[in-house]
Amino acid sequence: MNIALQHSLTPAGNDGGHFGLSWVKAHLAQIIESFWFCLSFILFLLMGPFSAVVVLIGLASLASGEKREQMREPARL
């Protein structure tokens, strides 16, 4: 009788936290994908106007003296 009374007093949905852990394991790929999307979107918003500086530095390094000689087009016929 005592066991039945204790059993009826426990909440029906309480499984000791195992349901939450199994849910996270089942949806881990979606959670990670959402995390990376949010992180990249926030970084895009923060670095948006300043990312042009990085692109200009990259273009300047491509157009350095040595590479400019290598990238010269052949003379027209």
N, C-alpha and C positions, 0 to 999 in steps of 0.2 A: 504494500500500500504506500509506503514511504517513497519508494522508487517511482511509482506512477505519479505521485504528487510532485516530485522534483522534476520529472520529465515534462509535466504539463506546465510548469512555471517558466521553463526556458523559452525564449522567443523561437518561433518556428523557423525564421530565416537565418538564424545564427549558426554558422558552420565553423566558427573559429577563424575566419578570415581566409579560408581556403578558396572560396568562390572568387574573391577579388584577385587573388594570385593566379588562379587558372584563367580568369578573364584577360588579365594582362599578358599572360603567356600566349593566349590564342590571338590576341590583337597586337602583338609586339611590332610586327612589320608596319602596320598602319600608324601606330604611335610614333615610331621612329621617322617614318616618312613625313608625318605632320610636323614633328619637331624640326626636321631639316628645312621644310618649306617655310615655316615661321621664322627660323633663324636667317635663312637667305633673304627672305622678304624684308625683314627688319634691317639687315645689313645693306640691302639695296636702297632702302629709304634713307638710311643714315649716310651712306657713301655716294649716293647718286651724283650730286654735282662735283664731288671731289674725285670720282673715278676717272674723269677726263684727264686729270693730271697724270695718272698712271699710264693711260693710253698715249699721251703726248710724249712721255719719257720713253716708252717702248718704240714709238715711231721715230724719235730722234736717234735712238740707238741703232735702229735699222738703217737709217740714212747717214750713218757715219761715213767717213772718207773711204775706208777700205771697201765697205759693202757697196758704196755708191759706184765705185769703179767696176765691181763685179756685176752690178745690175744695169749697166749701161747697155742700151739697145744697139744692135748692129746698124751700120750705116745703110741708108736706103739705096736701092739699086737704080 
